[in-house]
Amino acid sequence: MISKIFQLVFYIAIFQLSINAQRQNMNWVIGYNNISEPSIYGRVLLNFTQDTLSIIPTQGGHRFYMGFENASYSNKFGNLLFYFDGFNLGNKEHKIIDNGDTLNPGTYWDDYQGAFYPIANASCFLTIEGNQDLIYLIHKRKIWDSNLNLFYSDKLYYTLIATKENGGLGKVLTKNQVILEGNFVPSQMAVCKHANGKFWWIINHDYWNSIYYKVLLTDTGFVKFTPQAIGVSLIDRTDNGNLIISYDGKKLVRTSLKDHLQIMDFDRCTGEISNFNQYSIPDLDSFRTINSCFSPNSKYLYVISTTNIYQYDLESNDIEHSFIQVAKWDGFIYDKYFSTAYYDIQNAPDNKMYVSCISGNIYLHAINKPNERGLDCDFQHRAIELPVYNGIGLPNFANFDLGVEQGSICDSLTATNDFNSKLPFKIYPNPSDGILQIVNQNFNNNKSLEVHLIDISGNIVFKKSLLQYKKQWNFELNFLNRGLYFVQLYRDHKLVQSTKWVLN
């Protein structure tokens, strides 16, 4: 009897884990044609809903160009809902969804129709927990500056999709809405869940300087944080590399052909980046591409160049020299012309990593055991043969599995009233008729303190330095418009608390 009860509890636990596990990455759209008959120039769905890879040909609909830019989103049951090729939004019927055309407008959109949108790792789908009926597509466009003779991203956009419209085929409510304007590296954008397990950090790297731009997607909109300068960086005109956060939310990694490998700590409570380290990657200067991906257990980092794949041990006392070469391209050329050297790398729901080829190709390489050290990770050349050409890139996904950070005091962003004695500051009354009072709750403020008030559009509407060693500060803010604001407290220019505040 006890044995049967144990088995029942075990199966319930496994079932619950499968329900809660990330399903948003269960479908990868590969290929770049919509022909009515099966062909090597067609399109397939890589489906992982049965915990193994199934390759499903698709036909008809719009001709999406799933190349460098590639993002997709499936619902909690693992059914494909939407995908994005840098130009247009597609739905499960492989048609452009209502009002989902002409995303990333500009010269590149006009000139690259009929080819691949020339940007990678620059889009992903996000949802706020508790509201799956609205999906945000975060995306960047690419522009060419003829005066400087270079390209970069000047705008970070969001496009909002209503999932239930048109019988579940979706409708874009608003598109190409600017979140940030600046000079961003096109291929470097990282996303990570906030420590409250609900909101999302969106981080971009400056093109000219080692500056990180941080935005928080909340249930009331986007909140812009003060940009942070850390480390060093050189201008990489090749638009290569990526910016990623580990699956446990603790490490931020940046790769580029100029700066090689940069590893930092990330605080998903405050958004602070710290402990900058830079390492050289062997023989990288002679290659054309670089990308990276964390192992699912966040212990290992895989860095791929055109012909090599290295595994770094992030728990080593000497990370730079912990690398093991786990793969070297064997020189195989498909159909006389198409190189199978390495380009992109992505984790899959079948607990494997897949590596795409540097040219249009029918093959994907695989790392069968990415959580294992060194050669035990079991790299396999041309592990998957596709019935269609893959357009170089692999889909980009956010990590929906990352939940609340246990023991964190950083959940104030979800609270309307803030009287938690564990927080550095008490902010009241909330709601307020115009008076804002801030009380220091035994927080060491022997360094500079500053308060920012930010509206729901992300604009700083009030900014004030706070006298050191005081315990309480009072402000009359009747001049502000009624509505929702974020009160942000900075100590020595570092964010220590952010709280919603309502002005009636």
C-alpha positions in Angstrom: 0.0 0.0 0.0 2.8 2.4 0.9 4.6 1.5 -2.3 1.5 2.4 -4.4 1.0 5.7 -2.5 4.7 6.5 -3.2 4.3 5.7 -6.9 1.1 7.9 -7.1 2.9 10.8 -5.4 5.9 10.3 -7.7 3.7 10.4 -10.9 1.8 13.4 -9.7 5.1 15.2 -9.0 6.4 14.4 -12.5 3.1 15.4 -14.1 3.2 18.7 -12.2 6.8 19.3 -13.3 5.8 18.7 -16.9 2.9 21.2 -16.6 5.1 23.9 -15.1 8.1 23.4 -17.3 8.7 25.9 -20.1 6.6 25.1 -23.2 7.2 28.4 -25.0 10.2 26.9 -26.9 8.5 23.7 -28.1 8.4 24.6 -31.8 11.2 25.9 -34.0 10.3 27.1 -37.5 13.0 26.3 -40.0 13.3 27.1 -43.7 12.3 30.0 -46.0 9.7 29.0 -48.5 5.9 28.3 -48.7 5.8 26.0 -51.7 2.8 23.7 -51.9 4.8 20.5 -52.5 7.6 19.2 -50.3 11.0 20.5 -51.4 14.4 21.1 -50.0 13.6 24.8 -50.3 10.5 24.5 -48.1 9.7 24.9 -44.4 9.5 22.6 -41.5 8.5 22.7 -37.8 11.0 21.2 -35.3 8.6 20.0 -32.6 9.7 18.9 -29.1 6.3 18.3 -27.3 7.0 14.6 -26.9 10.4 15.3 -25.3 12.0 14.1 -28.5 12.5 15.9 -31.8 9.9 15.5 -34.5 10.4 17.1 -37.9 7.0 18.2 -39.4 6.9 19.7 -43.0 4.6 22.7 -43.4 3.2 24.1 -46.7 1.4 27.1 -47.9 0.8 30.5 -46.2 3.2 33.4 -46.5 6.8 33.1 -47.4 8.7 33.8 -44.2 12.5 34.1 -44.3 13.6 32.3 -41.2 17.3 33.2 -41.3 19.5 35.1 -39.0 16.5 36.6 -37.2 14.3 33.9 -35.8 12.0 33.9 -32.8 8.9 31.7 -32.0 6.4 31.3 -29.2 4.2 28.4 -28.2 1.5 28.3 -25.6 1.5 26.4 -22.3 0.3 23.2 -24.1 3.3 23.4 -26.5 1.2 24.5 -29.5 2.8 27.0 -31.9 1.2 30.4 -31.8 3.5 32.9 -33.4 6.9 33.4 -35.0 9.0 36.2 -36.4 11.5 36.6 -39.2 12.5 40.2 -38.7 10.0 41.4 -41.3 6.6 40.0 -40.4 4.8 38.1 -37.7 3.4 34.6 -38.6 0.7 32.5 -36.9 0.1 28.8 -36.6 -1.5 28.8 -40.1 1.8 30.3 -41.4 0.1 33.5 -42.4 0.9 37.1 -41.4 -1.3 37.8 -38.5 -3.7 40.7 -38.5 -1.7 44.0 -38.5 1.5 41.9 -38.2 3.3 43.2 -41.3 6.1 45.7 -41.7 7.9 45.3 -38.4 11.3 47.0 -38.1 10.4 49.5 -40.8 13.3 51.2 -42.6 15.8 50.8 -45.3 16.8 47.2 -44.3 13.1 46.2 -44.3 12.7 47.6 -47.8 16.0 46.3 -49.3 16.1 42.8 -47.8 12.7 41.6 -48.8 13.2 38.2 -50.5 16.3 37.6 -48.3 17.1 37.3 -44.6 16.8 40.2 -42.3 20.4 40.9 -41.5 20.4 40.8 -37.7 20.5 37.9 -35.1 19.7 37.4 -31.4 17.6 40.7 -31.6 14.1 39.6 -30.8 12.1 37.4 -28.4 8.5 36.9 -27.2 7.6 37.8 -23.5 4.5 37.5 -21.4 3.6 38.8 -18.0 2.7 36.0 -15.6 -1.1 35.9 -15.1 -1.9 37.5 -18.5 -1.2 35.1 -21.3 -3.7 36.8 -23.6 -1.2 39.5 -24.4 2.3 38.8 -25.8 5.1 41.3 -26.2 7.5 40.9 -29.1 10.7 42.7 -28.2 12.7 43.5 -31.3 15.4 45.8 -32.7 15.8 47.2 -36.2 19.0 47.7 -38.1 20.1 51.0 -39.9 23.0 52.0 -42.1 24.8 55.3 -41.3 26.4 56.4 -44.6 28.3 59.2 -42.9 30.0 56.8 -40.5 30.1 53.9 -43.0 28.7 51.4 -40.4 25.4 49.8 -39.3 23.9 49.6 -35.8 20.5 49.5 -34.1 18.9 52.8 -33.3 15.6 51.7 -31.8 14.4 49.0 -29.4 10.7 48.3 -30.2 7.8 46.4 -28.7 4.9 45.0 -30.6 1.8 43.9 -28.6 -0.2 40.8 -29.7 -3.7 39.8 -28.6 -3.7 36.0 -28.7 -7.4 35.3 -28.7 -8.3 37.7 -31.6 -9.5 36.2 -34.9 -10.3 32.8 -33.5 -6.9 32.4 -31.9 -4.9 33.5 -34.9 -4.0 36.7 -33.2 -4.0 40.4 -33.9 -1.4 43.0 -33.4 -2.8 45.8 -31.2 0.2 48.1 -31.6 3.5 47.7 -33.4 6.9 49.3 -33.6 6.5 51.2 -30.4 9.8 52.7 -29.3 11.1 51.5 -25.9 14.6 53.0 -26.2 16.5 55.1 -28.7 20.2 55.0 -29.0 23.2 53.3 -30.6 23.0 49.6 -29.8 24.9 46.6 -31.0 22.3 44.8 -33.2 23.1 41.2 -32.2 23.4 41.8 -28.4 20.2 41.7 -26.3 19.7 39.7 -23.2 16.4 39.0 -21.3 15.9 37.6 -17.9 13.0 37.3 -15.4 13.1 39.7 -12.5 13.6 38.2 -9.0 9.8 38.4 -8.4 9.4 35.8 -11.1 6.9 37.9 -13.0 8.6 40.9 -14.7 11.4 40.9 -17.3 14.8 42.6 -17.6 15.8 43.6 -21.1 19.4 44.5 -21.5 21.2 46.0 -24.5 24.9 46.9 -25.1 26.0 50.3 -26.5 27.7 50.3 -29.9 30.4 52.8 -29.0 31.1 52.2 -25.3 30.9 49.6 -22.6 27.5 50.7 -21.4 24.5 48.5 -20.7 20.9 49.8 -21.1 18.4 48.2 -18.8 14.6 48.2 -19.1 12.1 46.4 -16.9 8.9 45.1 -18.5 6.3 45.3 -15.7 2.5 44.7 -15.6 2.0 48.5 -16.1 4.6 49.0 -18.9 8.3 49.6 -19.4 10.5 51.2 -16.8 13.9 52.6 -17.9 16.8 52.3 -15.5 19.9 54.4 -15.4 22.5 53.0 -18.0 25.4 51.3 -16.4 29.0 51.5 -17.5 31.2 48.6 -16.7 34.3 47.0 -18.2 35.7 47.8 -21.6 34.7 47.2 -25.2 36.0 47.7 -28.7 33.8 48.5 -31.7 33.1 45.3 -33.6 31.9 46.3 -37.1 31.0 42.7 -38.0 27.9 42.6 -35.8 28.9 39.2 -34.3 28.6 37.7 -30.9 25.7 37.8 -28.4 24.6 38.8 -24.9 23.1 36.2 -22.7 22.1 35.5 -19.1 22.6 32.1 -17.4 19.5 29.9 -16.7 19.9 30.5 -13.0 19.9 34.3 -13.7 23.3 34.9 -12.0 25.7 35.4 -14.9 25.8 37.8 -17.8 28.0 36.9 -20.7 29.0 39.0 -23.7 30.9 37.7 -26.7 32.3 39.6 -29.7 35.1 39.1 -32.2 36.9 42.1 -30.8 36.4 41.6 -27.0 36.3 37.8 -27.1 34.6 36.6 -23.8 33.3 38.9 -21.0 31.7 37.3 -17.9 30.0 39.3 -15.2 27.7 38.8 -12.3 24.0 39.8 -12.7 21.6 40.7 -9.9 18.1 40.0 -11.2 16.7 41.8 -8.2 18.3 45.2 -8.9 19.5 44.7 -12.4 23.1 45.6 -11.3 26.0 44.1 -13.3 29.3 43.5 -11.4 32.5 41.6 -11.2 33.6 42.2 -14.8 36.1 39.8 -16.2 37.5 39.5 -19.8 39.1 36.4 -21.3 40.8 35.6 -24.6 39.4 32.8 -26.7 42.0 30.6 -28.5 42.6 31.4 -32.2 39.5 33.6 -32.4 41.1 36.4 -34.3 41.4 34.2 -37.5 37.6 33.4 -37.6 34.5 35.2 -38.8 31.8 34.3 -36.2 31.3 33.8 -32.5 28.3 32.8 -30.4 27.7 31.3 -26.9 25.2 29.4 -24.9 24.9 28.3 -21.2 24.4 24.7 -20.3 20.9 24.1 -18.8 22.5 23.7 -15.3 24.4 27.1 -15.8 27.7 25.4 -14.9 29.2 25.4 -18.3 29.5 28.0 -21.1 29.8 26.9 -24.7 31.6 29.3 -27.0 31.6 28.6 -30.7 33.7 30.1 -33.4 33.6 29.2 -37.1 35.5 25.9 -36.6 35.9 25.3 -32.9 33.6 24.8 -29.9 35.0 25.4 -26.4 33.4 24.5 -23.1 34.3 26.8 -20.1 33.7 25.7 -16.5 32.1 28.7 -14.7 32.7 27.2 -11.3 36.5 27.0 -11.9 38.9 29.2 -9.9 40.6 29.9 -13.3 37.8 30.2 -15.8 40.0 31.5 -18.6 42.1 28.3 -18.6 39.3 25.9 -17.8 38.3 25.6 -21.4 38.2 22.2 -23.2 37.8 22.0 -26.9 34.8 19.7 -27.4 34.5 20.0 -31.1 36.5 20.9 -34.2 34.9 21.2 -37.7 35.8 18.2 -39.8 35.8 20.2 -43.1 32.6 18.6 -44.5 31.1 20.5 -47.4 27.5 19.7 -48.4 26.6 19.5 -52.1 30.1 20.9 -53.1 29.5 24.5 -52.0 27.8 24.7 -48.5 30.0 24.7 -45.5 28.9 22.8 -42.4 31.2 25.0 -40.1 29.5 26.4 -37.0 27.4 29.5 -36.6 24.6 29.5 -34.0 23.9 27.4 -30.8 20.7 26.9 -28.8 19.3 24.7 -26.0 16.4 22.5 -26.9 13.6 20.9 -24.9 15.0 17.4 -25.5 17.9 18.4 -23.2 20.3 18.7 -26.1 22.0 21.7 -27.8 21.8 22.2 -31.5 24.4 24.0 -33.6 23.6 25.4 -37.0 25.9 25.7 -40.0 27.5 28.9 -41.3 25.9 28.5 -44.7 22.4 27.5 -45.7 22.4 23.8 -45.0 20.3 20.7 -44.3 22.3 19.7 -41.2 22.3 20.5 -37.5 25.1 19.4 -35.2 24.2 18.4 -31.7 25.7 18.4 -28.1 23.8 15.4 -26.6 24.8 15.9 -23.0 25.5 19.6 -22.4 25.5 19.3 -18.6 28.5 17.0 -18.7 32.2 18.1 -18.5 34.5 18.1 -21.5 34.2 15.4 -24.1 31.5 13.7 -22.1 29.1 16.3 -23.5 29.1 14.1 -26.6 29.3 16.4 -29.6 28.0 14.9 -32.8 28.6 16.4 -36.3 25.5 16.4 -38.6 23.3 14.7 -36.0 20.1 15.9 -37.7 19.4 15.9 -41.4 16.6 18.3 -42.3 14.3 17.9 -45.3 14.8 21.6 -46.1 17.6 24.1 -46.0 18.0 26.0 -42.7 18.7 29.7 -43.2 21.8 29.7 -40.9 20.2 31.0 -37.6 18.3 29.2 -34.8 15.3 30.5 -32.8 15.8 32.9 -29.9 13.9 32.2 -26.6 13.5 33.8 -23.2 13.8 31.5 -20.2 10.3 31.3 -18.8 11.2 28.6 -16.2 13.1 31.0 -13.9 10.8 31.7 -10.9 10.9 33.8 -7.8 14.3 34.2 -6.2 13.9 32.5 -2.9 14.9 34.7 0.1 15.0 37.9 -2.0 13.7 41.1 -0.5 13.2 42.5 -4.0 9.5 41.8 -4.6 8.5 45.4 -3.9 7.8 45.9 -7.5 4.7 43.8 -7.2 3.3 45.5 -4.1 0.9 48.5 -4.1 1.6 49.2 -0.4 5.2 49.1 0.8 5.5 48.4 4.6 7.8 45.5 4.5 10.3 46.0 7.3 12.9 44.0 5.4 13.1 46.6 2.6 15.7 49.4 2.9 13.1 52.2 2.8 9.4 52.6 3.7 7.5 54.6 1.1 4.1 56.1 2.1 1.3 57.1 2.0 0.4 54.8 -0.9 -1.9 55.8 -2.6 -1.2 59.4 -1.9 -2.9 62.8 -2.5 0.5 64.4 -3.3 2.7 63.8 -0.3 5.6 61.3 -0.6 7.4 60.3 2.6 10.5 58.1 2.6 11.8 56.5 5.8 15.1 54.8 6.2 14.6 51.5 7.9 18.0 51.0 9.5 19.7 51.2 6.1 23.4 52.3 6.1 23.2 55.6 4.1 26.7 56.9 4.7 27.0 57.1 0.9 25.1 59.3 -1.5 21.4 58.7 -1.8 19.1 59.8 -4.6 15.4 59.3 -5.3 13.9 59.1 -8.8 10.2 59.2 -9.7 9.5 57.5 -13.1 6.2 57.6 -14.9 4.7 54.6 -16.8 6.4 55.8 -20.1 9.8 55.5 -18.4 10.4 59.3 -18.0 12.1 60.7 -14.9 9.6 63.3 -13.7 11.3 64.0 -10.3 14.9 63.6 -9.1 16.3 64.6 -5.8 19.5 64.0 -3.8 18.8 62.9 -0.2 20.9 64.3 2.6 23.1 61.7 4.2 22.5 60.4 7.7 18.9 61.5 7.8 16.1 59.0 8.6 13.2 60.6 6.8 12.5 62.8 3.8 9.2 64.5 2.8 8.2 65.8 -0.6 5.2 67.6 -1.9 4.4 66.3 -5.5 1.0 67.9 -6.2 2.4 69.2 -9.5 2.6 65.7 -11.0 -0.3 64.2 -12.9 -2.4 61.6 -11.2 -1.5 58.0 -12.0 1.1 55.3 -11.4 4.7 56.0 -10.8 7.8 54.0 -9.8 9.9 55.3 -6.8 13.5 54.3 -7.2 16.1 54.7 -4.5 19.8 54.8 -5.5 22.7 54.4 -3.1 26.1 55.4 -4.5 24.4 55.4 -8.0 23.3 51.8 -7.6 19.6 50.9 -7.4 18.6 49.5 -4.0 14.8 49.6 -4.2 12.0 50.2 -6.7 8.4 50.5 -5.6 5.1 51.2 -7.3 3.5 54.4 -6.0 0.0 55.8 -6.9 -0.8 59.5 -6.9 -4.6 60.0 -6.6 
